[in-house]
């Protein structure tokens, strides 16, 4: 029996990706569609945040 994890239920990719400067959202969306079409793929986890280079204290 598979564990109860939320990504076992497919969710569609939103109509617009807002990735910020330097990233092509249409190109990224097309790449994700190609990736998700792979029948061997079990999960794609996408996070809604980018590194901003603001770490300090190291």
C-alpha positions in Angstrom: 0.0 0.0 0.0 1.4 3.4 -1.0 1.9 6.0 1.8 -0.6 8.8 2.0 1.4 11.6 0.4 -0.2 14.6 -1.4 1.7 14.3 -4.6 0.1 11.0 -5.5 -2.9 13.0 -6.7 -2.0 14.8 -10.0 -2.5 18.5 -10.2 -2.4 20.4 -13.4 0.4 23.0 -14.1 -1.1 26.5 -13.8 -1.8 28.5 -16.9 1.0 31.0 -16.2 4.3 30.6 -14.5 5.8 33.7 -12.9 9.5 32.7 -12.6 11.0 36.1 -12.3 13.8 37.8 -14.3 16.1 35.6 -16.3 13.9 32.6 -16.8 11.7 31.9 -19.8 8.3 30.7 -18.3 7.0 29.3 -21.6 10.2 27.3 -22.2 10.1 26.0 -18.6 6.4 25.0 -18.9 7.0 23.1 -22.2 10.0 21.3 -20.6 7.8 20.3 -17.6 5.1 19.0 -20.0 7.7 16.8 -21.8 9.1 15.6 -18.5 5.6 14.7 -17.1 4.7 12.8 -20.2 7.4 10.1 -19.3 5.4 7.0 -18.2 8.2 6.0 -15.9 8.0 9.3 -14.0 6.3 9.0 -10.6 6.4 12.5 -9.2 7.5 16.0 -10.1 7.7 18.4 -7.2 7.9 22.1 -8.0 8.6 24.7 -5.4 7.3 28.2 -5.6 10.4 30.0 -4.5 13.8 30.9 -5.9 17.1 31.6 -4.2 17.7 35.3 -3.9 21.3 35.4 -2.7 20.4 37.1 0.5 22.1 34.8 3.0 24.6 36.4 5.4 26.5 35.5 8.5 28.8 32.9 7.0 
